[in-house]
Amino acid sequence: MDQDFRKKTFRGAKIEDIILELEKLSSLCEEKSKSSDHLERQRFYEGMAVAYTTIVVKLKGDFDYIEPKVIDQLYESIEKTSIPNNNTQHVDACSFCHRSKSEVGKLALGPGVSICHECLAFGSEVINSTEF
């Protein structure tokens, strides 16, 4: 058997094993993100899942390189959602329907956003009606 052929076959098998392991790690991180109660951990696991998936795509040869602009955009998106805005006391209208607190009553406050009971109920209906 040709020595170069054996090397290429061995490397190919190893790469396939690595791809399978990275796909498992990505799935595990997605599960951990969904089950975590802490925003920081959710974002960490989401970022790791994206990183593992990116490496898998690269190893499979689906693209030759990643443009730095794409990495910058991913980082900016993670940064925007990872750092909570503690400006919750100034939210006086629903972030979804834009009705004021005086129109809707109590608001559930989040980091820089709020939601009224009606929008919250509608969101719950949408989530419950969607099959995953």
N, CA, C and O atoms as CSV, one atom per row, in Angstrom:
chain,resi,resn,atom,element,x,y,z
A,1,MET,N,N,0.848,-1.176,0.000
A,1,MET,CA,C,0.000,0.000,0.000
A,1,MET,C,C,0.892,1.237,0.000
A,1,MET,O,O,1.910,1.286,0.691
A,2,ASP,N,N,0.504,2.209,-0.765
A,2,ASP,CA,C,1.241,3.452,-0.895
A,2,ASP,C,C,1.232,4.202,0.436
A,2,ASP,O,O,0.178,4.370,1.050
A,3,GLN,N,N,2.410,4.653,0.880
A,3,GLN,CA,C,2.551,5.352,2.161
A,3,GLN,C,C,1.724,6.635,2.198
A,3,GLN,O,O,1.100,6.913,3.222
A,4,ASP,N,N,1.691,7.434,1.116
A,4,ASP,CA,C,0.914,8.671,1.069
A,4,ASP,C,C,-0.582,8.379,1.182
A,4,ASP,O,O,-1.313,9.119,1.841
A,5,PHE,N,N,-1.033,7.306,0.542
A,5,PHE,CA,C,-2.439,6.926,0.619
A,5,PHE,C,C,-2.830,6.617,2.062
A,5,PHE,O,O,-3.882,7.051,2.532
A,6,ARG,N,N,-1.973,5.858,2.770
A,6,ARG,CA,C,-2.252,5.517,4.166
A,6,ARG,C,C,-2.316,6.767,5.033
A,6,ARG,O,O,-3.185,6.872,5.898
A,7,LYS,N,N,-1.412,7.715,4.815
A,7,LYS,CA,C,-1.402,8.954,5.590
A,7,LYS,C,C,-2.683,9.745,5.358
A,7,LYS,O,O,-3.300,10.228,6.308
A,8,LYS,N,N,-3.083,9.877,4.091
A,8,LYS,CA,C,-4.291,10.632,3.768
A,8,LYS,C,C,-5.526,9.961,4.357
A,8,LYS,O,O,-6.402,10.644,4.885
A,9,THR,N,N,-5.609,8.650,4.276
A,9,THR,CA,C,-6.755,7.913,4.814
A,9,THR,C,C,-6.814,8.061,6.326
A,9,THR,O,O,-7.885,8.290,6.888
A,10,PHE,N,N,-5.678,7.933,6.981
A,10,PHE,CA,C,-5.619,8.067,8.440
A,10,PHE,C,C,-6.037,9.468,8.867
A,10,PHE,O,O,-6.825,9.630,9.799
A,11,ARG,N,N,-5.506,10.484,8.181
A,11,ARG,CA,C,-5.863,11.873,8.504
A,11,ARG,C,C,-7.347,12.109,8.282
A,11,ARG,O,O,-7.992,12.780,9.087
A,12,GLY,N,N,-7.897,11.570,7.205
A,12,GLY,CA,C,-9.322,11.731,6.915
A,12,GLY,C,C,-10.191,11.134,8.002
A,12,GLY,O,O,-11.191,11.729,8.404
A,13,ALA,N,N,-9.806,9.941,8.484
A,13,ALA,CA,C,-10.569,9.291,9.552
A,13,ALA,C,C,-10.480,10.109,10.837
A,13,ALA,O,O,-11.479,10.268,11.538
A,14,LYS,N,N,-9.312,10.621,11.149
A,14,LYS,CA,C,-9.141,11.441,12.343
A,14,LYS,C,C,-9.979,12.718,12.255
A,14,LYS,O,O,-10.610,13.116,13.234
A,15,ILE,N,N,-9.988,13.350,11.101
A,15,ILE,CA,C,-10.770,14.574,10.922
A,15,ILE,C,C,-12.254,14.275,11.085
A,15,ILE,O,O,-12.977,15.065,11.692
A,16,GLU,N,N,-12.714,13.159,10.559
A,16,GLU,CA,C,-14.122,12.781,10.724
A,16,GLU,C,C,-14.462,12.584,12.200
A,16,GLU,O,O,-15.533,12.992,12.650
A,17,ASP,N,N,-13.553,11.957,12.957
A,17,ASP,CA,C,-13.766,11.779,14.394
A,17,ASP,C,C,-13.839,13.137,15.103
A,17,ASP,O,O,-14.674,13.343,15.984
A,18,ILE,N,N,-12.971,14.042,14.715
A,18,ILE,CA,C,-12.956,15.379,15.311
A,18,ILE,C,C,-14.253,16.115,14.985
A,18,ILE,O,O,-14.834,16.766,15.853
A,19,ILE,N,N,-14.701,16.013,13.748
A,19,ILE,CA,C,-15.955,16.658,13.347
A,19,ILE,C,C,-17.116,16.134,14.185
A,19,ILE,O,O,-17.932,16.918,14.669
A,20,LEU,N,N,-17.198,14.823,14.359
A,20,LEU,CA,C,-18.276,14.240,15.164
A,20,LEU,C,C,-18.213,14.731,16.610
A,20,LEU,O,O,-19.244,15.041,17.207
A,21,GLU,N,N,-17.021,14.799,17.165
A,21,GLU,CA,C,-16.867,15.267,18.542
A,21,GLU,C,C,-17.256,16.741,18.680
A,21,GLU,O,O,-17.906,17.125,19.653
A,22,LEU,N,N,-16.862,17.557,17.715
A,22,LEU,CA,C,-17.221,18.980,17.753
A,22,LEU,C,C,-18.731,19.173,17.608
A,22,LEU,O,O,-19.306,20.062,18.236
A,23,GLU,N,N,-19.371,18.349,16.787
A,23,GLU,CA,C,-20.831,18.426,16.642
A,23,GLU,C,C,-21.521,18.044,17.949
A,23,GLU,O,O,-22.531,18.645,18.316
A,24,LYS,N,N,-20.988,17.059,18.646
A,24,LYS,CA,C,-21.535,16.682,19.960
A,24,LYS,C,C,-21.372,17.835,20.953
A,24,LYS,O,O,-22.298,18.157,21.698
A,25,LEU,N,N,-20.191,18.449,20.956
A,25,LEU,CA,C,-19.944,19.571,21.867
A,25,LEU,C,C,-20.870,20.746,21.565
A,25,LEU,O,O,-21.364,21.400,22.483
A,26,SER,N,N,-21.105,21.013,20.287
A,26,SER,CA,C,-22.013,22.091,19.900
A,26,SER,C,C,-23.422,21.818,20.407
A,26,SER,O,O,-24.073,22.711,20.950
A,27,SER,N,N,-23.894,20.592,20.233
A,27,SER,CA,C,-25.228,20.212,20.724
A,27,SER,C,C,-25.310,20.324,22.238
A,27,SER,O,O,-26.303,20.809,22.781
A,28,LEU,N,N,-24.261,19.873,22.915
A,28,LEU,CA,C,-24.230,19.958,24.371
A,28,LEU,C,C,-24.301,21.411,24.837
A,28,LEU,O,O,-25.020,21.731,25.783
A,29,CYS,N,N,-23.555,22.285,24.170
A,29,CYS,CA,C,-23.585,23.700,24.531
A,29,CYS,C,C,-24.963,24.310,24.277
A,29,CYS,O,O,-25.429,25.125,25.073
A,30,GLU,N,N,-25.614,23.932,23.193
A,30,GLU,CA,C,-26.962,24.425,22.921
A,30,GLU,C,C,-27.926,23.984,24.020
A,30,GLU,O,O,-28.759,24.770,24.470
A,31,GLU,N,N,-27.814,22.729,24.453
A,31,GLU,CA,C,-28.666,22.224,25.539
A,31,GLU,C,C,-28.395,22.979,26.839
A,31,GLU,O,O,-29.322,23.373,27.546
A,32,LYS,N,N,-27.113,23.174,27.143
A,32,LYS,CA,C,-26.741,23.879,28.375
A,32,LYS,C,C,-27.256,25.314,28.346
A,32,LYS,O,O,-27.702,25.833,29.369
A,33,SER,N,N,-27.198,25.958,27.180
A,33,SER,CA,C,-27.679,27.320,27.041
A,33,SER,C,C,-29.174,27.402,27.330
A,33,SER,O,O,-29.633,28.311,28.022
A,34,LYS,N,N,-29.921,26.451,26.796
A,34,LYS,CA,C,-31.374,26.452,26.991
A,34,LYS,C,C,-31.767,26.145,28.430
A,34,LYS,O,O,-32.795,26.624,28.908
A,35,SER,N,N,-30.959,25.351,29.123
A,35,SER,CA,C,-31.327,24.939,30.480
A,35,SER,C,C,-30.775,25.853,31.572
A,35,SER,O,O,-31.148,25.708,32.736
A,36,SER,N,N,-29.906,26.778,31.225
A,36,SER,CA,C,-29.296,27.648,32.227
A,36,SER,C,C,-30.239,28.773,32.627
A,36,SER,O,O,-30.961,29.323,31.796
A,37,ASP,N,N,-30.220,29.102,33.907
A,37,ASP,CA,C,-31.024,30.202,34.426
A,37,ASP,C,C,-30.263,31.526,34.426
A,37,ASP,O,O,-30.855,32.577,34.671
A,38,HIS,N,N,-28.972,31.486,34.156
A,38,HIS,CA,C,-28.138,32.684,34.205
A,38,HIS,C,C,-27.821,33.167,32.794
A,38,HIS,O,O,-27.336,32.400,31.963
A,39,LEU,N,N,-28.098,34.435,32.531
A,39,LEU,CA,C,-27.882,35.027,31.215
A,39,LEU,C,C,-26.428,34.895,30.764
A,39,LEU,O,O,-26.162,34.599,29.599
A,40,GLU,N,N,-25.490,35.115,31.685
A,40,GLU,CA,C,-24.077,35.044,31.315
A,40,GLU,C,C,-23.705,33.638,30.833
A,40,GLU,O,O,-22.975,33.487,29.853
A,41,ARG,N,N,-24.203,32.623,31.519
A,41,ARG,CA,C,-23.916,31.241,31.114
A,41,ARG,C,C,-24.595,30.912,29.786
A,41,ARG,O,O,-24.013,30.234,28.939
A,42,GLN,N,N,-25.826,31.393,29.604
A,42,GLN,CA,C,-26.521,31.168,28.340
A,42,GLN,C,C,-25.700,31.721,27.185
A,42,GLN,O,O,-25.496,31.043,26.178
A,43,ARG,N,N,-25.234,32.947,27.333
A,43,ARG,CA,C,-24.458,33.586,26.263
A,43,ARG,C,C,-23.130,32.867,26.035
A,43,ARG,O,O,-22.691,32.717,24.895
A,44,PHE,N,N,-22.493,32.423,27.118
A,44,PHE,CA,C,-21.246,31.677,26.980
A,44,PHE,C,C,-21.468,30.417,26.155
A,44,PHE,O,O,-20.741,30.160,25.195
A,45,TYR,N,N,-22.476,29.629,26.530
A,45,TYR,CA,C,-22.748,28.380,25.818
A,45,TYR,C,C,-23.181,28.631,24.375
A,45,TYR,O,O,-22.825,27.864,23.481
A,46,GLU,N,N,-23.945,29.698,24.140
A,46,GLU,CA,C,-24.329,30.039,22.775
A,46,GLU,C,C,-23.091,30.352,21.935
A,46,GLU,O,O,-22.971,29.906,20.793
A,47,GLY,N,N,-22.180,31.121,22.516
A,47,GLY,CA,C,-20.946,31.467,21.810
A,47,GLY,C,C,-20.094,30.248,21.508
A,47,GLY,O,O,-19.521,30.130,20.425
A,48,MET,N,N,-20.014,29.344,22.470
A,48,MET,CA,C,-19.238,28.121,22.260
A,48,MET,C,C,-19.875,27.257,21.165
A,48,MET,O,O,-19.162,26.667,20.352
A,49,ALA,N,N,-21.205,27.180,21.138
A,49,ALA,CA,C,-21.885,26.400,20.105
A,49,ALA,C,C,-21.588,26.978,18.729
A,49,ALA,O,O,-21.350,26.232,17.780
A,50,VAL,N,N,-21.601,28.309,18.615
A,50,VAL,CA,C,-21.274,28.964,17.341
A,50,VAL,C,C,-19.824,28.661,16.953
A,50,VAL,O,O,-19.535,28.384,15.788
A,51,ALA,N,N,-18.924,28.714,17.921
A,51,ALA,CA,C,-17.508,28.443,17.639
A,51,ALA,C,C,-17.304,27.010,17.161
A,51,ALA,O,O,-16.610,26.780,16.170
A,52,TYR,N,N,-17.903,26.043,17.859
A,52,TYR,CA,C,-17.769,24.644,17.449
A,52,TYR,C,C,-18.352,24.424,16.057
A,52,TYR,O,O,-17.753,23.734,15.233
A,53,THR,N,N,-19.507,25.003,15.797
A,53,THR,CA,C,-20.147,24.838,14.483
A,53,THR,C,C,-19.293,25.458,13.388
A,53,THR,O,O,-19.172,24.895,12.300
A,54,THR,N,N,-18.704,26.607,13.666
A,54,THR,CA,C,-17.832,27.265,12.689
A,54,THR,C,C,-16.638,26.388,12.348
A,54,THR,O,O,-16.259,26.273,11.183
A,55,ILE,N,N,-16.050,25.772,13.360
A,55,ILE,CA,C,-14.904,24.886,13.127
A,55,ILE,C,C,-15.326,23.672,12.298
A,55,ILE,O,O,-14.601,23.249,11.399
A,56,VAL,N,N,-16.500,23.114,12.603
A,56,VAL,CA,C,-16.994,21.956,11.847
A,56,VAL,C,C,-17.167,22.317,10.381
A,56,VAL,O,O,-16.754,21.568,9.495
A,57,VAL,N,N,-17.779,23.466,10.131
A,57,VAL,CA,C,-17.994,23.895,8.748
A,57,VAL,C,C,-16.658,24.063,8.037
A,57,VAL,O,O,-16.513,23.680,6.876
A,58,LYS,N,N,-15.693,24.631,8.728
A,58,LYS,CA,C,-14.350,24.814,8.158
A,58,LYS,C,C,-13.708,23.456,7.844
A,58,LYS,O,O,-13.141,23.270,6.768
A,59,LEU,N,N,-13.798,22.512,8.786
A,59,LEU,CA,C,-13.191,21.194,8.574
A,59,LEU,C,C,-13.866,20.425,7.446
A,59,LEU,O,O,-13.214,19.675,6.720
A,60,LYS,N,N,-15.152,20.612,7.306
A,60,LYS,CA,C,-15.865,19.931,6.225
A,60,LYS,C,C,-15.552,20.544,4.867
A,60,LYS,O,O,-15.861,19.969,3.824
A,61,GLY,N,N,-14.933,21.721,4.897
A,61,GLY,CA,C,-14.542,22.357,3.648
A,61,GLY,C,C,-15.670,23.099,2.977
A,61,GLY,O,O,-15.638,23.332,1.769
A,62,ASP,N,N,-16.686,23.480,3.768
A,62,ASP,CA,C,-17.811,24.199,3.184
A,62,ASP,C,C,-17.449,25.630,2.808
A,62,ASP,O,O,-18.138,26.247,1.996
A,63,PHE,N,N,-16.384,26.161,3.383
A,63,PHE,CA,C,-15.860,27.446,2.961
A,63,PHE,C,C,-14.368,27.471,3.232
A,63,PHE,O,O,-13.863,26.735,4.079
A,64,ASP,N,N,-13.670,28.326,2.504
A,64,ASP,CA,C,-12.215,28.373,2.616
A,64,ASP,C,C,-11.719,29.243,3.768
A,64,ASP,O,O,-10.688,28.950,4.375
A,65,TYR,N,N,-12.449,30.303,4.064
A,65,TYR,CA,C,-12.013,31.195,5.126
A,65,TYR,C,C,-13.216,31.957,5.656
A,65,TYR,O,O,-14.270,32.009,5.024
A,66,ILE,N,N,-13.037,32.535,6.808
A,66,ILE,CA,C,-14.071,33.361,7.402
A,66,ILE,C,C,-13.590,34.801,7.331
A,66,ILE,O,O,-12.480,35.119,7.757
A,67,GLU,N,N,-14.435,35.667,6.789
A,67,GLU,CA,C,-14.055,37.066,6.720
A,67,GLU,C,C,-14.038,37.661,8.125
A,67,GLU,O,O,-14.942,37.401,8.919
A,68,PRO,N,N,-13.035,38.440,8.430
A,68,PRO,CA,C,-12.972,39.072,9.757
A,68,PRO,C,C,-14.231,39.883,10.089
A,68,PRO,O,O,-14.613,39.997,11.254
A,69,LYS,N,N,-14.869,40.442,9.057
A,69,LYS,CA,C,-16.089,41.228,9.266
A,69,LYS,C,C,-17.191,40.377,9.909
A,69,LYS,O,O,-17.936,40.862,10.760
A,70,VAL,N,N,-17.290,39.109,9.500
A,70,VAL,CA,C,-18.307,38.210,10.055
A,70,VAL,C,C,-18.023,37.962,11.534
A,70,VAL,O,O,-18.940,37.999,12.355
A,71,ILE,N,N,-16.784,37.716,11.873
A,71,ILE,CA,C,-16.402,37.492,13.268
A,71,ILE,C,C,-16.712,38.747,14.093
A,71,ILE,O,O,-17.230,38.647,15.205
A,72,ASP,N,N,-16.396,39.923,13.548
A,72,ASP,CA,C,-16.684,41.171,14.255
A,72,ASP,C,C,-18.180,41.335,14.506
A,72,ASP,O,O,-18.585,41.756,15.590
A,73,GLN,N,N,-19.003,41.005,13.510
A,73,GLN,CA,C,-20.452,41.119,13.667
A,73,GLN,C,C,-20.967,40.144,14.723
A,73,GLN,O,O,-21.833,40.505,15.520
A,74,LEU,N,N,-20.451,38.919,14.742
A,74,LEU,CA,C,-20.840,37.954,15.771
A,74,LEU,C,C,-20.469,38.473,17.151
A,74,LEU,O,O,-21.270,38.395,18.083
A,75,TYR,N,N,-19.272,38.997,17.284
A,75,TYR,CA,C,-18.815,39.518,18.564
A,75,TYR,C,C,-19.692,40.679,19.027
A,75,TYR,O,O,-20.075,40.746,20.195
A,76,GLU,N,N,-20.009,41.598,18.104
A,76,GLU,CA,C,-20.844,42.747,18.461
A,76,GLU,C,C,-22.234,42.297,18.905
A,76,GLU,O,O,-22.789,42.848,19.856
A,77,SER,N,N,-22.798,41.305,18.227
A,77,SER,CA,C,-24.117,40.803,18.603
A,77,SER,C,C,-24.094,40.178,19.982
A,77,SER,O,O,-24.989,40.412,20.794
A,78,ILE,N,N,-23.071,39.384,20.247
A,78,ILE,CA,C,-22.945,38.754,21.565
A,78,ILE,C,C,-22.743,39.824,22.636
A,78,ILE,O,O,-23.313,39.737,23.724
A,79,GLU,N,N,-21.934,40.825,22.325
A,79,GLU,CA,C,-21.663,41.880,23.289
A,79,GLU,C,C,-22.936,42.656,23.623
A,79,GLU,O,O,-23.165,42.995,24.784
A,80,LYS,N,N,-23.764,42.940,22.620
A,80,LYS,CA,C,-25.005,43.679,22.850
A,80,LYS,C,C,-25.974,42.906,23.728
A,80,LYS,O,O,-26.660,43.499,24.560
A,81,THR,N,N,-26.040,41.603,23.558
A,81,THR,CA,C,-27.003,40.809,24.316
A,81,THR,C,C,-26.443,40.296,25.628
A,81,THR,O,O,-27.205,39.857,26.490
A,82,SER,N,N,-25.141,40.339,25.799
A,82,SER,CA,C,-24.533,39.777,27.007
A,82,SER,C,C,-24.438,40.762,28.165
A,82,SER,O,O,-24.436,40.349,29.324
A,83,ILE,N,N,-24.361,42.036,27.875
A,83,ILE,CA,C,-24.189,43.021,28.929
A,83,ILE,C,C,-25.560,43.611,29.252
A,83,ILE,O,O,-26.086,44.422,28.490
A,84,PRO,N,N,-26.137,43.202,30.387
A,84,PRO,CA,C,-27.456,43.710,30.709
A,84,PRO,C,C,-27.456,45.216,30.953
A,84,PRO,O,O,-26.545,45.767,31.571
A,85,ASN,N,N,-28.483,45.848,30.459
A,85,ASN,CA,C,-28.680,47.269,30.688
A,85,ASN,C,C,-29.538,47.389,31.941
A,85,ASN,O,O,-30.706,47.001,31.922
A,86,ASN,N,N,-29.001,47.899,32.993
A,86,ASN,CA,C,-29.718,47.973,34.266
A,86,ASN,C,C,-30.649,49.183,34.345
A,86,ASN,O,O,-31.014,49.607,35.442
A,87,ASN,N,N,-31.029,49.733,33.221
A,87,ASN,CA,C,-31.868,50.907,33.166
A,87,ASN,C,C,-33.349,50.511,33.149
A,87,ASN,O,O,-34.098,50.982,32.293
A,88,THR,N,N,-33.779,49.655,34.078
A,88,THR,CA,C,-35.146,49.147,34.065
A,88,THR,C,C,-36.137,50.083,34.729
A,88,THR,O,O,-37.325,50.018,34.411
A,89,GLN,N,N,-35.709,50.948,35.632
A,89,GLN,CA,C,-36.645,51.778,36.353
A,89,GLN,C,C,-37.259,52.880,35.488
A,89,GLN,O,O,-38.268,53.458,35.889
A,90,HIS,N,N,-36.700,53.192,34.330
A,90,HIS,CA,C,-37.202,54.272,33.488
A,90,HIS,C,C,-38.120,53.788,32.365
A,90,HIS,O,O,-38.576,54.598,31.557
A,91,VAL,N,N,-38.398,52.492,32.298
A,91,VAL,CA,C,-39.250,51.959,31.240
A,91,VAL,C,C,-40.700,52.140,31.661
A,91,VAL,O,O,-41.141,51.558,32.652
A,92,ASP,N,N,-41.450,52.957,30.900
A,92,ASP,CA,C,-42.827,53.243,31.297
A,92,ASP,C,C,-43.853,52.883,30.222
A,92,ASP,O,O,-45.005,53.315,30.279
A,93,ALA,N,N,-43.418,52.079,29.232
A,93,ALA,CA,C,-44.330,51.622,28.187
A,93,ALA,C,C,-43.894,50.226,27.741
A,93,ALA,O,O,-42.724,49.861,27.857
A,94,CYS,N,N,-44.838,49.468,27.239
A,94,CYS,CA,C,-44.530,48.128,26.734
A,94,CYS,C,C,-43.608,48.251,25.525
A,94,CYS,O,O,-43.881,49.031,24.613
A,95,SER,N,N,-42.538,47.500,25.513
A,95,SER,CA,C,-41.573,47.551,24.413
A,95,SER,C,C,-42.131,46.933,23.136
A,95,SER,O,O,-41.547,47.107,22.067
A,96,PHE,N,N,-43.236,46.224,23.224
A,96,PHE,CA,C,-43.790,45.530,22.060
A,96,PHE,C,C,-44.977,46.276,21.457
A,96,PHE,O,O,-44.990,46.530,20.253
A,97,CYS,N,N,-45.976,46.633,22.271
A,97,CYS,CA,C,-47.158,47.328,21.735
A,97,CYS,C,C,-47.061,48.845,21.929
A,97,CYS,O,O,-47.872,49.589,21.377
A,98,HIS,N,N,-46.085,49.304,22.702
A,98,HIS,CA,C,-45.798,50.722,22.945
A,98,HIS,C,C,-46.900,51.459,23.699
A,98,HIS,O,O,-46.933,52.689,23.705
A,99,ARG,N,N,-47.807,50.710,24.338
A,99,ARG,CA,C,-48.819,51.377,25.164
A,99,ARG,C,C,-48.198,51.722,26.508
A,99,ARG,O,O,-47.326,51.012,27.009
A,100,SER,N,N,-48.659,52.814,27.077
A,100,SER,CA,C,-48.081,53.294,28.327
A,100,SER,C,C,-48.520,52.434,29.503
A,100,SER,O,O,-49.486,51.676,29.423
A,101,LYS,N,N,-47.787,52.576,30.585
A,101,LYS,CA,C,-48.080,51.851,31.819
A,101,LYS,C,C,-49.478,52.206,32.330
A,101,LYS,O,O,-50.169,51.357,32.893
A,102,SER,N,N,-49.885,53.444,32.136
A,102,SER,CA,C,-51.215,53.856,32.586
A,102,SER,C,C,-52.325,53.170,31.778
A,102,SER,O,O,-53.432,52.985,32.283
A,103,GLU,N,N,-52.033,52.795,30.529
A,103,GLU,CA,C,-53.023,52.097,29.696
A,103,GLU,C,C,-53.112,50.604,30.018
A,103,GLU,O,O,-54.200,50.030,30.012
A,104,VAL,N,N,-51.973,49.982,30.297
A,104,VAL,CA,C,-51.936,48.519,30.423
A,104,VAL,C,C,-51.829,48.022,31.858
A,104,VAL,O,O,-52.047,46.837,32.111
A,105,GLY,N,N,-51.507,48.878,32.781
A,105,GLY,CA,C,-51.325,48.446,34.168
A,105,GLY,C,C,-49.881,48.040,34.411
A,105,GLY,O,O,-48.954,48.686,33.923
A,106,LYS,N,N,-49.697,46.972,35.164
A,106,LYS,CA,C,-48.347,46.528,35.520
A,106,LYS,C,C,-47.551,46.092,34.289
A,106,LYS,O,O,-48.103,45.562,33.325
A,107,LEU,N,N,-46.242,46.331,34.350
A,107,LEU,CA,C,-45.316,45.908,33.308
A,107,LEU,C,C,-44.266,44.986,33.918
A,107,LEU,O,O,-43.779,45.231,35.022
A,108,ALA,N,N,-43.926,43.935,33.199
A,108,ALA,CA,C,-42.798,43.086,33.593
A,108,ALA,C,C,-41.551,43.762,33.041
A,108,ALA,O,O,-41.438,43.985,31.836
A,109,LEU,N,N,-40.614,44.089,33.930
A,109,LEU,CA,C,-39.417,44.818,33.519
A,109,LEU,C,C,-38.252,43.884,33.293
A,109,LEU,O,O,-38.050,42.929,34.043
A,110,GLY,N,N,-37.491,44.164,32.261
A,110,GLY,CA,C,-36.270,43.435,31.963
A,110,GLY,C,C,-35.152,44.426,31.766
A,110,GLY,O,O,-35.332,45.613,32.037
A,111,PRO,N,N,-33.991,43.974,31.297
A,111,PRO,CA,C,-32.866,44.884,31.098
A,111,PRO,C,C,-33.134,45.868,29.959
A,111,PRO,O,O,-32.852,45.570,28.798
A,112,GLY,N,N,-33.678,47.040,30.291
A,112,GLY,CA,C,-33.944,48.075,29.306
A,112,GLY,C,C,-35.212,47.868,28.501
A,112,GLY,O,O,-35.456,48.605,27.546
A,113,VAL,N,N,-36.022,46.889,28.856
A,113,VAL,CA,C,-37.267,46.607,28.145
A,113,VAL,C,C,-38.373,46.306,29.152
A,113,VAL,O,O,-38.118,46.061,30.331
A,114,SER,N,N,-39.612,46.331,28.653
A,114,SER,CA,C,-40.747,45.940,29.490
A,114,SER,C,C,-41.792,45.293,28.594
A,114,SER,O,O,-41.788,45.478,27.377
A,115,ILE,N,N,-42.689,44.529,29.215
A,115,ILE,CA,C,-43.748,43.876,28.460
A,115,ILE,C,C,-45.026,43.881,29.297
A,115,ILE,O,O,-44.999,43.643,30.504
A,116,CYS,N,N,-46.145,44.160,28.624
A,116,CYS,CA,C,-47.419,44.187,29.327
A,116,CYS,C,C,-48.011,42.774,29.371
A,116,CYS,O,O,-47.538,41.865,28.689
A,117,HIS,N,N,-49.041,42.614,30.177
A,117,HIS,CA,C,-49.676,41.308,30.372
A,117,HIS,C,C,-50.208,40.746,29.047
A,117,HIS,O,O,-50.048,39.556,28.775
A,118,GLU,N,N,-50.842,41.594,28.219
A,118,GLU,CA,C,-51.410,41.125,26.949
A,118,GLU,C,C,-50.328,40.626,25.988
A,118,GLU,O,O,-50.488,39.572,25.373
A,119,CYS,N,N,-49.250,41.360,25.858
A,119,CYS,CA,C,-48.161,40.941,24.964
A,119,CYS,C,C,-47.477,39.685,25.498
A,119,CYS,O,O,-47.073,38.813,24.728
A,120,LEU,N,N,-47.352,39.601,26.810
A,120,LEU,CA,C,-46.764,38.426,27.422
A,120,LEU,C,C,-47.627,37.193,27.157
A,120,LEU,O,O,-47.104,36.128,26.830
A,121,ALA,N,N,-48.953,37.334,27.295
A,121,ALA,CA,C,-49.872,36.229,27.028
A,121,ALA,C,C,-49.809,35.825,25.556
A,121,ALA,O,O,-49.810,34.638,25.231
A,122,PHE,N,N,-49.756,36.823,24.668
A,122,PHE,CA,C,-49.657,36.522,23.237
A,122,PHE,C,C,-48.362,35.781,22.928
A,122,PHE,O,O,-48.368,34.809,22.173
A,123,GLY,N,N,-47.258,36.232,23.505
A,123,GLY,CA,C,-45.973,35.562,23.301
A,123,GLY,C,C,-46.006,34.127,23.790
A,123,GLY,O,O,-45.458,33.229,23.151
A,124,SER,N,N,-46.647,33.919,24.915
A,124,SER,CA,C,-46.780,32.565,25.456
A,124,SER,C,C,-47.586,31.676,24.510
A,124,SER,O,O,-47.242,30.513,24.301
A,125,GLU,N,N,-48.659,32.228,23.937
A,125,GLU,CA,C,-49.472,31.476,22.971
A,125,GLU,C,C,-48.637,31.096,21.741
A,125,GLU,O,O,-48.726,29.970,21.250
A,126,VAL,N,N,-47.840,32.026,21.256
A,126,VAL,CA,C,-46.996,31.767,20.083
A,126,VAL,C,C,-46.001,30.656,20.387
A,126,VAL,O,O,-45.826,29.740,19.584
A,127,ILE,N,N,-45.355,30.732,21.535
A,127,ILE,CA,C,-44.381,29.711,21.911
A,127,ILE,C,C,-45.049,28.351,22.056
A,127,ILE,O,O,-44.516,27.345,21.586
A,128,ASN,N,N,-46.198,28.311,22.695
A,128,ASN,CA,C,-46.893,27.035,22.906
A,128,ASN,C,C,-47.440,26.443,21.623
A,128,ASN,O,O,-47.614,25.228,21.533
A,129,SER,N,N,-47.717,27.278,20.620
A,129,SER,CA,C,-48.266,26.759,19.366
A,129,SER,C,C,-47.186,26.320,18.377
A,129,SER,O,O,-47.486,25.663,17.380
A,130,THR,N,N,-45.955,26.675,18.646
A,130,THR,CA,C,-44.846,26.348,17.746
A,130,THR,C,C,-44.256,24.999,18.123
A,130,THR,O,O,-43.885,24.765,19.273
A,131,GLU,N,N,-44.176,24.115,17.134
A,131,GLU,CA,C,-43.540,22.820,17.379
A,131,GLU,C,C,-42.074,22.923,17.014
A,131,GLU,O,O,-41.720,23.500,15.986
A,132,PHE,N,N,-41.233,22.369,17.846
A,132,PHE,CA,C,-39.787,22.414,17.598
A,132,PHE,C,C,-39.316,21.098,17.083
A,132,PHE,O,O,-38.127,20.931,16.813
